Amino acid sequence: MGYGRFEGIDTARSLARLFAAARLQFFPALKLKEKHREGAKVIKCYFAPATPYERALVHPSLNEAFKRRLREIYRTLDPVALLAQLRDAQNELGKRVDQRAGKPAMTIAPVQNDLAAFARELGDGWKRGEPVPRRPSMLDPYIPIIEEWLAAAPHLSAVDLLSRLAAHAPGRFGGHQRRTVQRLVKNWRSKAARQLISSTEITLSVQASCLNI
């Protein structure tokens, strides 16, 4: 669902649709069976990976009528249809989220009416995993300013940048944003280094071509 703010009855209905589909997706998970200590080392033993559905069927506290109902539901499940329902609900929520800093609404992927076509379009996407929506940050509107400061003085630290931000926008920034600014500085320096290496390689290539001529 991302980290946006949601409001309203219609949004609650979209959330209910999302959770109704998500709760029927069963994925195997490890559960701790026992653990014991050997000196400073803790040895853990796990049950074999199983889905919540599989664990429910072997649980002694559940009666047979309930387990029979679970089996009936399980036989009707279509993973592709469930994924389509999830995507549809996510896109609907993306349109309703309270946007920050003028960012466009979050979209996951277009949902096809034809589930077979939708399944074909998934391709190898399962290998890469579902995209995780980036959490909006109050720093977003100030990123161009921060990048200008770094371009003029690349040695600036996150603390230096936060001091400048505090002076630029009093009352909005404090020490709790330091890690976010540190990541921003790290990404900016990595990008600047790649651009420098790329431009150096181009220069050397041109020089080598001139020498060959």
GINOR-V390319 format. One record per residue. N is the residue number from 1. OMEGA is omega in whole degrees, -180 to 180 (NA if undefined). NEAR is the number of other C-alpha atoms within 8 Angstrom. Layout:
# GINOR-V390319
n=N omega=OMEGA near=NEAR
n=N omega=OMEGA near=NEAR
This chain:
# GINOR-V390319
n=1 omega=-175 near=7
n=2 omega=-175 near=7
n=3 omega=-179 near=6
n=4 omega=178 near=10
n=5 omega=-179 near=6
n=6 omega=179 near=9
n=7 omega=171 near=7
n=8 omega=-179 near=6
n=9 omega=-180 near=6
n=10 omega=177 near=6
n=11 omega=177 near=11
n=12 omega=178 near=9
n=13 omega=178 near=8
n=14 omega=177 near=11
n=15 omega=180 near=10
n=16 omega=177 near=8
n=17 omega=180 near=11
n=18 omega=-178 near=12
n=19 omega=179 near=8
n=20 omega=177 near=8
n=21 omega=-176 near=12
n=22 omega=-177 near=9
n=23 omega=179 near=7
n=24 omega=175 near=8
n=25 omega=-176 near=8
n=26 omega=179 near=8
n=27 omega=179 near=7
n=28 omega=179 near=8
n=29 omega=177 near=7
n=30 omega=174 near=9
n=31 omega=-178 near=8
n=32 omega=178 near=9
n=33 omega=179 near=8
n=34 omega=175 near=7
n=35 omega=178 near=9
n=36 omega=-176 near=7
n=37 omega=172 near=8
n=38 omega=-174 near=7
n=39 omega=179 near=5
n=40 omega=-175 near=5
n=41 omega=177 near=6
n=42 omega=-180 near=9
n=43 omega=-179 near=8
n=44 omega=178 near=9
n=45 omega=-175 near=8
n=46 omega=169 near=9
n=47 omega=176 near=8
n=48 omega=180 near=6
n=49 omega=-179 near=8
n=50 omega=177 near=10
n=51 omega=174 near=10
n=52 omega=178 near=9
n=53 omega=-180 near=8
n=54 omega=179 near=8
n=55 omega=180 near=9
n=56 omega=-177 near=9
n=57 omega=-178 near=8
n=58 omega=-178 near=6
n=59 omega=-176 near=7
n=60 omega=-176 near=5
n=61 omega=-180 near=4
n=62 omega=-179 near=9
n=63 omega=-174 near=7
n=64 omega=179 near=6
n=65 omega=179 near=6
n=66 omega=180 near=8
n=67 omega=178 near=11
n=68 omega=178 near=8
n=69 omega=177 near=8
n=70 omega=179 near=9
n=71 omega=179 near=8
n=72 omega=179 near=8
n=73 omega=-176 near=8
n=74 omega=-178 near=7
n=75 omega=-179 near=6
n=76 omega=-173 near=6
n=77 omega=175 near=8
n=78 omega=-176 near=6
n=79 omega=-179 near=7
n=80 omega=178 near=9
n=81 omega=178 near=8
n=82 omega=179 near=13
n=83 omega=178 near=9
n=84 omega=178 near=12
n=85 omega=178 near=11
n=86 omega=-179 near=12
n=87 omega=-179 near=12
n=88 omega=179 near=10
n=89 omega=179 near=12
n=90 omega=179 near=12
n=91 omega=178 near=12
n=92 omega=178 near=9
n=93 omega=178 near=13
n=94 omega=178 near=11
n=95 omega=-175 near=9
n=96 omega=-176 near=9
n=97 omega=177 near=11
n=98 omega=-173 near=7
n=99 omega=176 near=9
n=100 omega=171 near=6
n=101 omega=176 near=7
n=102 omega=-179 near=5
n=103 omega=179 near=6
n=104 omega=-179 near=5
n=105 omega=179 near=9
n=106 omega=173 near=8
n=107 omega=-178 near=8
n=108 omega=179 near=8
n=109 omega=178 near=6
n=110 omega=-179 near=6
n=111 omega=-180 near=8
n=112 omega=174 near=8
n=113 omega=178 near=5
n=114 omega=-177 near=6
n=115 omega=178 near=10
n=116 omega=177 near=6
n=117 omega=178 near=8
n=118 omega=180 near=13
n=119 omega=180 near=9
n=120 omega=-179 near=7
n=121 omega=179 near=6
n=122 omega=177 near=8
n=123 omega=180 near=7
n=124 omega=-179 near=6
n=125 omega=-179 near=8
n=126 omega=180 near=8
n=127 omega=-179 near=5
n=128 omega=-178 near=6
n=129 omega=179 near=6
n=130 omega=176 near=6
n=131 omega=178 near=5
n=132 omega=-179 near=5
n=133 omega=180 near=7
n=134 omega=180 near=5
n=135 omega=178 near=7
n=136 omega=-178 near=8
n=137 omega=177 near=5
n=138 omega=177 near=6
n=139 omega=-174 near=6
n=140 omega=-179 near=8
n=141 omega=-175 near=7
n=142 omega=-178 near=7
n=143 omega=178 near=8
n=144 omega=179 near=7
n=145 omega=180 near=7
n=146 omega=-179 near=9
n=147 omega=175 near=9
n=148 omega=179 near=8
n=149 omega=180 near=9
n=150 omega=179 near=10
n=151 omega=179 near=7
n=152 omega=-178 near=6
n=153 omega=-176 near=7
n=154 omega=-178 near=8
n=155 omega=-176 near=5
n=156 omega=178 near=8
n=157 omega=177 near=8
n=158 omega=179 near=11
n=159 omega=178 near=7
n=160 omega=-178 near=8
n=161 omega=178 near=11
n=162 omega=177 near=14
n=163 omega=179 near=8
n=164 omega=179 near=8
n=165 omega=179 near=10
n=166 omega=178 near=12
n=167 omega=-178 near=7
n=168 omega=-180 near=6
n=169 omega=-175 near=8
n=170 omega=175 near=8
n=171 omega=-176 near=6
n=172 omega=-173 near=6
n=173 omega=179 near=11
n=174 omega=-176 near=9
n=175 omega=-177 near=6
n=176 omega=175 near=6
n=177 omega=-173 near=9
n=178 omega=-178 near=11
n=179 omega=178 near=8
n=180 omega=179 near=7
n=181 omega=177 near=11
n=182 omega=178 near=10
n=183 omega=179 near=8
n=184 omega=180 near=8
n=185 omega=180 near=10
n=186 omega=179 near=8
n=187 omega=-180 near=8
n=188 omega=-179 near=9
n=189 omega=177 near=9
n=190 omega=179 near=8
n=191 omega=180 near=8
n=192 omega=179 near=8
n=193 omega=179 near=8
n=194 omega=179 near=8
n=195 omega=179 near=8
n=196 omega=179 near=8
n=197 omega=-180 near=8
n=198 omega=-180 near=8
n=199 omega=178 near=8
n=200 omega=179 near=8
n=201 omega=179 near=8
n=202 omega=-180 near=8
n=203 omega=180 near=8
n=204 omega=179 near=8
n=205 omega=179 near=8
n=206 omega=179 near=8
n=207 omega=179 near=8
n=208 omega=178 near=8
n=209 omega=179 near=8
n=210 omega=179 near=7
n=211 omega=179 near=6
n=212 omega=178 near=5
n=213 omega=NA near=4
